[in-house]
């Protein structure tokens, strides 16, 4: 799948009631949250720029999964 097709797939997966398409130059934030009852919440946020070839990740943080005990 090319990146441009992936851009439309990502947008359609986010909401079913928003019409329109992502356009070059738009910026979106994906902010999934994981809730652990009695322990807390982990929130992640990544910002992406929509380009003619797909999404470009703008967030500079490392995406390595870490275990914190």
mmCIF file as gemmi writes it, N, C-alpha and C atoms, coordinates in Angstrom:
data_model
loop_
_atom_site.group_PDB
_atom_site.id
_atom_site.type_symbol
_atom_site.label_atom_id
_atom_site.label_alt_id
_atom_site.label_comp_id
_atom_site.label_asym_id
_atom_site.label_entity_id
_atom_site.label_seq_id
_atom_site.pdbx_PDB_ins_code
_atom_site.Cartn_x
_atom_site.Cartn_y
_atom_site.Cartn_z
_atom_site.occupancy
_atom_site.B_iso_or_equiv
_atom_site.pdbx_formal_charge
_atom_site.auth_seq_id
_atom_site.auth_asym_id
_atom_site.pdbx_PDB_model_num
ATOM 1 N N . UNK Axp A 1 ? 0.856 -1.183 0 1 0 ? 1 A 1
ATOM 2 C CA . UNK Axp A 1 ? 0 0 0 1 0 ? 1 A 1
ATOM 3 C C . UNK Axp A 1 ? 0.891 1.231 0 1 0 ? 1 A 1
ATOM 4 N N . UNK Axp A 2 ? 0.61 2.178 -0.896 1 0 ? 2 A 1
ATOM 5 C CA . UNK Axp A 2 ? 1.426 3.388 -0.903 1 0 ? 2 A 1
ATOM 6 C C . UNK Axp A 2 ? 1.01 4.325 0.23 1 0 ? 2 A 1
ATOM 7 N N . UNK Axp A 3 ? 1.87 5.277 0.529 1 0 ? 3 A 1
ATOM 8 C CA . UNK Axp A 3 ? 1.623 6.154 1.677 1 0 ? 3 A 1
ATOM 9 C C . UNK Axp A 3 ? 0.394 7.029 1.484 1 0 ? 3 A 1
ATOM 10 N N . UNK Axp A 4 ? 0.115 7.446 0.261 1 0 ? 4 A 1
ATOM 11 C CA . UNK Axp A 4 ? -1.068 8.289 0.017 1 0 ? 4 A 1
ATOM 12 C C . UNK Axp A 4 ? -2.337 7.504 0.323 1 0 ? 4 A 1
ATOM 13 N N . UNK Axp A 5 ? -2.387 6.243 -0.079 1 0 ? 5 A 1
ATOM 14 C CA . UNK Axp A 5 ? -3.546 5.402 0.23 1 0 ? 5 A 1
ATOM 15 C C . UNK Axp A 5 ? -3.644 5.189 1.722 1 0 ? 5 A 1
ATOM 16 N N . UNK Axp A 6 ? -2.511 5.026 2.389 1 0 ? 6 A 1
ATOM 17 C CA . UNK Axp A 6 ? -2.502 4.834 3.843 1 0 ? 6 A 1
ATOM 18 C C . UNK Axp A 6 ? -3.054 6.074 4.548 1 0 ? 6 A 1
ATOM 19 N N . UNK Axp A 7 ? -2.768 7.259 4.021 1 0 ? 7 A 1
ATOM 20 C CA . UNK Axp A 7 ? -3.289 8.493 4.604 1 0 ? 7 A 1
ATOM 21 C C . UNK Axp A 7 ? -4.816 8.463 4.637 1 0 ? 7 A 1
ATOM 22 N N . UNK Axp A 8 ? -5.442 8.063 3.539 1 0 ? 8 A 1
ATOM 23 C CA . UNK Axp A 8 ? -6.904 7.984 3.505 1 0 ? 8 A 1
ATOM 24 C C . UNK Axp A 8 ? -7.416 6.907 4.436 1 0 ? 8 A 1
ATOM 25 N N . UNK Axp A 9 ? -6.715 5.786 4.537 1 0 ? 9 A 1
ATOM 26 C CA . UNK Axp A 9 ? -7.11 4.701 5.43 1 0 ? 9 A 1
ATOM 27 C C . UNK Axp A 9 ? -7.08 5.163 6.879 1 0 ? 9 A 1
ATOM 28 N N . UNK Axp A 10 ? -6.026 5.842 7.267 1 0 ? 10 A 1
ATOM 29 C CA . UNK Axp A 10 ? -5.912 6.347 8.638 1 0 ? 10 A 1
ATOM 30 C C . UNK Axp A 10 ? -7.053 7.308 8.943 1 0 ? 10 A 1
ATOM 31 N N . UNK Axp A 11 ? -7.319 8.236 8.052 1 0 ? 11 A 1
ATOM 32 C CA . UNK Axp A 11 ? -8.369 9.221 8.272 1 0 ? 11 A 1
ATOM 33 C C . UNK Axp A 11 ? -9.726 8.551 8.426 1 0 ? 11 A 1
ATOM 34 N N . UNK Axp A 12 ? -10.036 7.597 7.557 1 0 ? 12 A 1
ATOM 35 C CA . UNK Axp A 12 ? -11.331 6.924 7.615 1 0 ? 12 A 1
ATOM 36 C C . UNK Axp A 12 ? -11.479 6.076 8.873 1 0 ? 12 A 1
ATOM 37 N N . UNK Axp A 13 ? -10.397 5.58 9.4 1 0 ? 13 A 1
ATOM 38 C CA . UNK Axp A 13 ? -10.462 4.761 10.608 1 0 ? 13 A 1
ATOM 39 C C . UNK Axp A 13 ? -10.709 5.612 11.847 1 0 ? 13 A 1
ATOM 40 N N . UNK Axp A 14 ? -10.385 6.892 11.787 1 0 ? 14 A 1
ATOM 41 C CA . UNK Axp A 14 ? -10.51 7.744 12.955 1 0 ? 14 A 1
ATOM 42 C C . UNK Axp A 14 ? -11.942 8.129 13.271 1 0 ? 14 A 1
ATOM 43 N N . UNK Axp A 15 ? -12.737 8.337 12.255 1 0 ? 15 A 1
ATOM 44 C CA . UNK Axp A 15 ? -14.104 8.78 12.486 1 0 ? 15 A 1
ATOM 45 C C . UNK Axp A 15 ? -14.979 8.4 11.299 1 0 ? 15 A 1
ATOM 46 N N . UNK Axp A 16 ? -16.201 8.074 11.581 1 0 ? 16 A 1
ATOM 47 C CA . UNK Axp A 16 ? -17.119 7.725 10.497 1 0 ? 16 A 1
ATOM 48 C C . UNK Axp A 16 ? -18.084 8.86 10.175 1 0 ? 16 A 1
ATOM 49 N N . UNK Axp A 17 ? -18.095 9.915 11.001 1 0 ? 17 A 1
ATOM 50 C CA . UNK Axp A 17 ? -19.076 10.974 10.774 1 0 ? 17 A 1
ATOM 51 C C . UNK Axp A 17 ? -18.462 12.286 10.294 1 0 ? 17 A 1
ATOM 52 N N . UNK Axp A 18 ? -17.205 12.278 9.919 1 0 ? 18 A 1
ATOM 53 C CA . UNK Axp A 18 ? -16.549 13.475 9.424 1 0 ? 18 A 1
ATOM 54 C C . UNK Axp A 18 ? -16.346 13.337 7.928 1 0 ? 18 A 1
ATOM 55 N N . UNK Axp A 19 ? -16.903 14.254 7.175 1 0 ? 19 A 1
ATOM 56 C CA . UNK Axp A 19 ? -16.756 14.166 5.726 1 0 ? 19 A 1
ATOM 57 C C . UNK Axp A 19 ? -15.519 14.946 5.291 1 0 ? 19 A 1
ATOM 58 N N . UNK Axp A 20 ? -15.034 14.628 4.144 1 0 ? 20 A 1
ATOM 59 C CA . UNK Axp A 20 ? -13.858 15.305 3.62 1 0 ? 20 A 1
ATOM 60 C C . UNK Axp A 20 ? -12.655 14.383 3.632 1 0 ? 20 A 1
ATOM 61 N N . UNK Axp A 21 ? -11.549 14.912 3.172 1 0 ? 21 A 1
ATOM 62 C CA . UNK Axp A 21 ? -10.324 14.139 3.098 1 0 ? 21 A 1
ATOM 63 C C . UNK Axp A 21 ? -9.187 14.956 3.675 1 0 ? 21 A 1
ATOM 64 N N . UNK Axp A 22 ? -8.183 14.259 4.134 1 0 ? 22 A 1
ATOM 65 C CA . UNK Axp A 22 ? -6.976 14.951 4.555 1 0 ? 22 A 1
ATOM 66 C C . UNK Axp A 22 ? -6.345 15.577 3.322 1 0 ? 22 A 1
ATOM 67 N N . UNK Axp A 23 ? -5.829 16.784 3.481 1 0 ? 23 A 1
ATOM 68 C CA . UNK Axp A 23 ? -5.218 17.488 2.364 1 0 ? 23 A 1
ATOM 69 C C . UNK Axp A 23 ? -3.784 17.841 2.719 1 0 ? 23 A 1
ATOM 70 N N . UNK Axp A 24 ? -2.967 17.913 1.702 1 0 ? 24 A 1
ATOM 71 C CA . UNK Axp A 24 ? -1.569 18.259 1.894 1 0 ? 24 A 1
ATOM 72 C C . UNK Axp A 24 ? -1.452 19.554 2.696 1 0 ? 24 A 1
ATOM 73 N N . UNK Axp A 25 ? -0.581 19.549 3.693 1 0 ? 25 A 1
ATOM 74 C CA . UNK Axp A 25 ? -0.376 20.715 4.546 1 0 ? 25 A 1
ATOM 75 C C . UNK Axp A 25 ? -1.117 20.636 5.869 1 0 ? 25 A 1
ATOM 76 N N . UNK Axp A 26 ? -2.126 19.758 5.976 1 0 ? 26 A 1
ATOM 77 C CA . UNK Axp A 26 ? -2.843 19.596 7.242 1 0 ? 26 A 1
ATOM 78 C C . UNK Axp A 26 ? -1.95 18.854 8.241 1 0 ? 26 A 1
ATOM 79 N N . UNK Axp A 27 ? -2.163 19.119 9.515 1 0 ? 27 A 1
ATOM 80 C CA . UNK Axp A 27 ? -1.463 18.413 10.581 1 0 ? 27 A 1
ATOM 81 C C . UNK Axp A 27 ? -2.507 17.747 11.456 1 0 ? 27 A 1
ATOM 82 N N . UNK Axp A 28 ? -2.273 16.477 11.792 1 0 ? 28 A 1
ATOM 83 C CA . UNK Axp A 28 ? -3.189 15.766 12.68 1 0 ? 28 A 1
ATOM 84 C C . UNK Axp A 28 ? -2.407 15.223 13.871 1 0 ? 28 A 1
ATOM 85 N N . UNK Axp A 29 ? -3.101 15.014 14.974 1 0 ? 29 A 1
ATOM 86 C CA . UNK Axp A 29 ? -2.503 14.414 16.164 1 0 ? 29 A 1
ATOM 87 C C . UNK Axp A 29 ? -3.253 13.127 16.466 1 0 ? 29 A 1
ATOM 88 N N . UNK Axp A 30 ? -2.51 12.053 16.641 1 0 ? 30 A 1
ATOM 89 C CA . UNK Axp A 30 ? -3.097 10.786 17.078 1 0 ? 30 A 1
ATOM 90 C C . UNK Axp A 30 ? -2.754 10.636 18.553 1 0 ? 30 A 1
ATOM 91 N N . UNK Axp A 31 ? -3.776 10.465 19.389 1 0 ? 31 A 1
ATOM 92 C CA . UNK Axp A 31 ? -3.592 10.498 20.839 1 0 ? 31 A 1
ATOM 93 C C . UNK Axp A 31 ? -4.258 9.303 21.522 1 0 ? 31 A 1
ATOM 94 N N . UNK Axp A 32 ? -3.768 8.09 21.305 1 0 ? 32 A 1
ATOM 95 C CA . UNK Axp A 32 ? -4.375 6.941 21.991 1 0 ? 32 A 1
ATOM 96 C C . UNK Axp A 32 ? -4.078 6.973 23.488 1 0 ? 32 A 1
ATOM 97 N N . UNK Axp A 33 ? -5.007 6.471 24.275 1 0 ? 33 A 1
ATOM 98 C CA . UNK Axp A 33 ? -4.853 6.4 25.734 1 0 ? 33 A 1
ATOM 99 C C . UNK Axp A 33 ? -5.068 4.956 26.186 1 0 ? 33 A 1
ATOM 100 N N . UNK Axp A 34 ? -4.267 4.512 27.125 1 0 ? 34 A 1
ATOM 101 C CA . UNK Axp A 34 ? -4.438 3.185 27.739 1 0 ? 34 A 1
ATOM 102 C C . UNK Axp A 34 ? -4.748 3.41 29.209 1 0 ? 34 A 1
ATOM 103 N N . UNK Axp A 35 ? -5.879 2.864 29.67 1 0 ? 35 A 1
ATOM 104 C CA . UNK Axp A 35 ? -6.302 3.035 31.058 1 0 ? 35 A 1
ATOM 105 C C . UNK Axp A 35 ? -6.093 1.735 31.8 1 0 ? 35 A 1
ATOM 106 N N . UNK Axp A 36 ? -5.384 1.826 32.928 1 0 ? 36 A 1
ATOM 107 C CA . UNK Axp A 36 ? -5.134 0.666 33.784 1 0 ? 36 A 1
ATOM 108 C C . UNK Axp A 36 ? -5.838 0.931 35.113 1 0 ? 36 A 1
ATOM 109 N N . UNK Axp A 37 ? -7.05 0.358 35.297 1 0 ? 37 A 1
ATOM 110 C CA . UNK Axp A 37 ? -7.826 0.638 36.51 1 0 ? 37 A 1
ATOM 111 C C . UNK Axp A 37 ? -7.007 0.431 37.779 1 0 ? 37 A 1
ATOM 112 N N . UNK Axp A 38 ? -7.065 1.428 38.638 1 0 ? 38 A 1
ATOM 113 C CA . UNK Axp A 38 ? -6.358 1.36 39.903 1 0 ? 38 A 1
ATOM 114 C C . UNK Axp A 38 ? -4.876 1.659 39.8 1 0 ? 38 A 1
ATOM 115 N N . UNK Axp A 39 ? -4.372 1.834 38.58 1 0 ? 39 A 1
ATOM 116 C CA . UNK Axp A 39 ? -2.936 2.09 38.413 1 0 ? 39 A 1
ATOM 117 C C . UNK Axp A 39 ? -2.65 3.415 37.723 1 0 ? 39 A 1
ATOM 118 N N . UNK Axp A 40 ? -3.458 3.771 36.742 1 0 ? 40 A 1
ATOM 119 C CA . UNK Axp A 40 ? -3.218 5.036 36.058 1 0 ? 40 A 1
ATOM 120 C C . UNK Axp A 40 ? -3.535 4.976 34.573 1 0 ? 40 A 1
ATOM 121 N N . UNK Axp A 41 ? -3.124 6.024 33.895 1 0 ? 41 A 1
ATOM 122 C CA . UNK Axp A 41 ? -3.399 6.177 32.471 1 0 ? 41 A 1
ATOM 123 C C . UNK Axp A 41 ? -2.088 6.505 31.753 1 0 ? 41 A 1
ATOM 124 N N . UNK Axp A 42 ? -1.917 5.909 30.596 1 0 ? 42 A 1
ATOM 125 C CA . UNK Axp A 42 ? -0.775 6.231 29.751 1 0 ? 42 A 1
ATOM 126 C C . UNK Axp A 42 ? -1.334 6.851 28.48 1 0 ? 42 A 1
ATOM 127 N N . UNK Axp A 43 ? -0.863 8.028 28.156 1 0 ? 43 A 1
ATOM 128 C CA . UNK Axp A 43 ? -1.297 8.699 26.941 1 0 ? 43 A 1
ATOM 129 C C . UNK Axp A 43 ? -0.12 8.91 26.007 1 0 ? 43 A 1
ATOM 130 N N . UNK Axp A 44 ? -0.339 8.613 24.763 1 0 ? 44 A 1
ATOM 131 C CA . UNK Axp A 44 ? 0.684 8.82 23.741 1 0 ? 44 A 1
ATOM 132 C C . UNK Axp A 44 ? 0.174 9.862 22.767 1 0 ? 44 A 1
ATOM 133 N N . UNK Axp A 45 ? 1.07 10.637 22.205 1 0 ? 45 A 1
ATOM 134 C CA . UNK Axp A 45 ? 0.649 11.602 21.191 1 0 ? 45 A 1
ATOM 135 C C . UNK Axp A 45 ? 1.72 11.706 20.131 1 0 ? 45 A 1
ATOM 136 N N . UNK Axp A 46 ? 1.312 11.567 18.909 1 0 ? 46 A 1
ATOM 137 C CA . UNK Axp A 46 ? 2.193 11.769 17.769 1 0 ? 46 A 1
ATOM 138 C C . UNK Axp A 46 ? 1.501 12.717 16.808 1 0 ? 46 A 1
ATOM 139 N N . UNK Axp A 47 ? 2.264 13.672 16.302 1 0 ? 47 A 1
ATOM 140 C CA . UNK Axp A 47 ? 1.75 14.632 15.332 1 0 ? 47 A 1
ATOM 141 C C . UNK Axp A 47 ? 2.27 14.26 13.953 1 0 ? 47 A 1
ATOM 142 N N . UNK Axp A 48 ? 1.412 14.399 12.94 1 0 ? 48 A 1
ATOM 143 C CA . UNK Axp A 48 ? 1.764 14.035 11.575 1 0 ? 48 A 1
ATOM 144 C C . UNK Axp A 48 ? 1.377 15.154 10.621 1 0 ? 48 A 1
ATOM 145 N N . UNK Axp A 49 ? 2.242 15.391 9.644 1 0 ? 49 A 1
ATOM 146 C CA . UNK Axp A 49 ? 1.981 16.328 8.563 1 0 ? 49 A 1
ATOM 147 C C . UNK Axp A 49 ? 1.519 15.517 7.36 1 0 ? 49 A 1
ATOM 148 N N . UNK Axp A 50 ? 0.438 15.958 6.731 1 0 ? 50 A 1
ATOM 149 C CA . UNK Axp A 50 ? -0.046 15.297 5.522 1 0 ? 50 A 1
ATOM 150 C C . UNK Axp A 50 ? 0.745 15.868 4.347 1 0 ? 50 A 1
ATOM 151 N N . UNK Axp A 51 ? 1.424 14.985 3.615 1 0 ? 51 A 1
ATOM 152 C CA . UNK Axp A 51 ? 2.2 15.387 2.445 1 0 ? 51 A 1
ATOM 153 C C . UNK Axp A 51 ? 1.607 14.734 1.201 1 0 ? 51 A 1
ATOM 154 N N . UNK Axp A 52 ? 2.121 15.076 0.061 1 0 ? 52 A 1
ATOM 155 C CA . UNK Axp A 52 ? 1.624 14.481 -1.183 1 0 ? 52 A 1
ATOM 156 C C . UNK Axp A 52 ? 1.926 12.993 -1.264 1 0 ? 52 A 1
ATOM 157 N N . UNK Axp A 53 ? 2.912 12.523 -0.485 1 0 ? 53 A 1
ATOM 158 C CA . UNK Axp A 53 ? 3.259 11.1 -0.531 1 0 ? 53 A 1
ATOM 159 C C . UNK Axp A 53 ? 2.775 10.327 0.697 1 0 ? 53 A 1
ATOM 160 N N . UNK Axp A 54 ? 2.052 10.971 1.612 1 0 ? 54 A 1
ATOM 161 C CA . UNK Axp A 54 ? 1.531 10.275 2.783 1 0 ? 54 A 1
ATOM 162 C C . UNK Axp A 54 ? 1.702 11.1 4.043 1 0 ? 54 A 1
ATOM 163 N N . UNK Axp A 55 ? 1.906 10.424 5.162 1 0 ? 55 A 1
ATOM 164 C CA . UNK Axp A 55 ? 2.064 11.1 6.444 1 0 ? 55 A 1
ATOM 165 C C . UNK Axp A 55 ? 3.536 11.189 6.817 1 0 ? 55 A 1
ATOM 166 N N . UNK Axp A 56 ? 3.934 12.354 7.342 1 0 ? 56 A 1
ATOM 167 C CA . UNK Axp A 56 ? 5.293 12.542 7.841 1 0 ? 56 A 1
ATOM 168 C C . UNK Axp A 56 ? 5.194 12.77 9.343 1 0 ? 56 A 1
ATOM 169 N N . UNK Axp A 57 ? 5.823 11.906 10.118 1 0 ? 57 A 1
ATOM 170 C CA . UNK Axp A 57 ? 5.776 12.015 11.58 1 0 ? 57 A 1
ATOM 171 C C . UNK Axp A 57 ? 6.582 13.231 12.021 1 0 ? 57 A 1
ATOM 172 N N . UNK Axp A 58 ? 5.956 14.123 12.789 1 0 ? 58 A 1
ATOM 173 C CA . UNK Axp A 58 ? 6.607 15.335 13.27 1 0 ? 58 A 1
ATOM 174 C C . UNK Axp A 58 ? 7.142 15.186 14.687 1 0 ? 58 A 1
ATOM 175 N N . UNK Axp A 59 ? 6.584 14.277 15.457 1 0 ? 59 A 1
ATOM 176 C CA . UNK Axp A 59 ? 6.985 14.092 16.84 1 0 ? 59 A 1
ATOM 177 C C . UNK Axp A 59 ? 8.418 13.577 16.886 1 0 ? 59 A 1
ATOM 178 N N . UNK Axp A 60 ? 9.23 14.187 17.725 1 0 ? 60 A 1
ATOM 179 C CA . UNK Axp A 60 ? 10.653 13.858 17.762 1 0 ? 60 A 1
ATOM 180 C C . UNK Axp A 60 ? 11.023 12.814 18.808 1 0 ? 60 A 1
ATOM 181 N N . UNK Axp A 61 ? 10.095 12.4 19.641 1 0 ? 61 A 1
ATOM 182 C CA . UNK Axp A 61 ? 10.414 11.437 20.691 1 0 ? 61 A 1
ATOM 183 C C . UNK Axp A 61 ? 10.666 10.051 20.128 1 0 ? 61 A 1
ATOM 184 N N . UNK Axp A 62 ? 11.435 9.279 20.87 1 0 ? 62 A 1
ATOM 185 C CA . UNK Axp A 62 ? 11.753 7.907 20.528 1 0 ? 62 A 1
ATOM 186 C C . UNK Axp A 62 ? 10.503 7.05 20.69 1 0 ? 62 A 1
ATOM 187 N N . UNK Axp A 63 ? 10.264 6.106 19.772 1 0 ? 63 A 1
ATOM 188 C CA . UNK Axp A 63 ? 9.08 5.256 19.85 1 0 ? 63 A 1
ATOM 189 C C . UNK Axp A 63 ? 9.38 3.875 20.431 1 0 ? 63 A 1
ATOM 190 N N . UNK Axp A 64 ? 10.511 3.73 21.101 1 0 ? 64 A 1
ATOM 191 C CA . UNK Axp A 64 ? 10.86 2.464 21.72 1 0 ? 64 A 1
ATOM 192 C C . UNK Axp A 64 ? 9.905 2.166 22.869 1 0 ? 64 A 1
ATOM 193 N N . UNK Axp A 65 ? 9.433 0.923 22.933 1 0 ? 65 A 1
ATOM 194 C CA . UNK Axp A 65 ? 8.552 0.51 24.035 1 0 ? 65 A 1
ATOM 195 C C . UNK Axp A 65 ? 9.415 0.24 25.263 1 0 ? 65 A 1
ATOM 196 N N . UNK Axp A 66 ? 9.041 0.838 26.392 1 0 ? 66 A 1
ATOM 197 C CA . UNK Axp A 66 ? 9.783 0.659 27.635 1 0 ? 66 A 1
ATOM 198 C C . UNK Axp A 66 ? 8.856 0.092 28.71 1 0 ? 66 A 1
ATOM 199 N N . UNK Axp A 67 ? 9.416 -0.691 29.599 1 0 ? 67 A 1
ATOM 200 C CA . UNK Axp A 67 ? 8.683 -1.203 30.757 1 0 ? 67 A 1
ATOM 201 C C . UNK Axp A 67 ? 9.156 -0.442 31.976 1 0 ? 67 A 1
ATOM 202 N N . UNK Axp A 68 ? 8.218 0.152 32.698 1 0 ? 68 A 1
ATOM 203 C CA . UNK Axp A 68 ? 8.538 0.89 33.922 1 0 ? 68 A 1
ATOM 204 C C . UNK Axp A 68 ? 7.904 0.153 35.082 1 0 ? 68 A 1
ATOM 205 N N . UNK Axp A 69 ? 8.722 -0.191 36.057 1 0 ? 69 A 1
ATOM 206 C CA . UNK Axp A 69 ? 8.191 -0.939 37.213 1 0 ? 69 A 1
ATOM 207 C C . UNK Axp A 69 ? 8.23 -0.085 38.451 1 0 ? 69 A 1
